[in-house]
Amino acid sequence: MTLDAKILSMLREADETGITSASLATKTGSNAAAVSQRVVELCRLGYDIESTPHLGYRFLSAPDLLHADDLVSRLSPNRIVGRDIQVFQETSSTNDVVEKLARDGVAEGVVVFAESQTKGRGRMGRKWLSPPGRGLWFSVLLRPLMPPSSVTQLTIAAATAVARAVRVETGLALQIKWPNDILIHGKKAVGILTELSAELDQVRYVVIGIGVDVNITEFPAELAEIATSLSAAAGKNFIRAEIAAAILRELDTDYARVTRGEFAALAEEWEQQCVTLGQRVQIHIGDRTVAGRAESLDNDGALLLRTDYGHLERIVGGDVVLEK
């Protein structure tokens, strides 16, 4: 953890009481001069930190920006997801950045955020709108010990974790559409893209890309009827870093549950929020379309679809359309 992250963590722990310069230096393993210099720099970035000769430092507020040290300071020290956090002002796609890190042998848990993406993408190669400073566009590197057939568990876990975190932070009522969309009042507010590299029977790495429309106020005409944002639904803006940290904490918790073999409990939570199960759907898989009733998830997170011919078909991926 960097000195800036330690300072922000200690200031948040001190809360309204503040913390003396000497205590802050001792707890961060630094010295008063270095701490003072870093506090000045944090203030320059927009953090409101009160400084008085007798009481020391008191944390008042944080700016609405994504700052790696700030995000780290909000997380548990014994984490996997968010072990390392990188923030880019702009990149083509955070999934592309994390995939390169994965090929270079970086340990799992690294998270890459971008304030904006020039080539953000969703499933089926669709473009993902990523305006600067208006949402959360990030990707997570995982290296689970599981066969490729079980990777859908991670998509289910990610959707459950994101929905839980956003609900707690915003109070909004969320629904999940299999396999990777989170909806508010029937409109998409969050998308999840899972990409992997694997051997025949073992995953090498998984990249989970997540896009959250946080404070977007206007959408292009082609998206206005199907997309929304947290701010549009709630009627107010949100601090993105708070939501980002909450999501990372829940992702870390649910990834641990999957690796411990507790997917069944996660699947039950997911099913309680899912708008797909019990509905008649059409699923487009390449040039093929399958229609039927979505019944449940199997042990690996695949959708079990009862077709119009009575067969129970296992669906790993596809574009789902709810029949009206």
MOFEN-V237925 format. One line per field, one symbol per residue. psi: psi as a letter, one per 20 degrees, with the letter a starting at -180 (. if undefined). A space follows every 10 residues. Layout:
# MOFEN-V237925
psi->???
This chain:
# MOFEN-V237925
psi->prggggghgh hhhhchhrpq gggggghikb rhggggghgg ghhhiipoop pqhhicqppg rqrmropghg ghiirqhlrg pjhppqpqhq rgphhgghgg hghijqqqiq ppqphqphlq qaqkjqpppm qpjiaoorqp pqmqnqqhij hhhhgggggg ggggghgghh jqoqqppqij qpqokiqphp qpopqrpqag jppgqppopp poofkphpqq hiihiiqrrg hhhijqqqoh hggghgghgh ggghghgghj kkhghghggg hiipigpiqp qpponcjqpp qapogaqaij jqpoporiji qoppphrrop ppp.
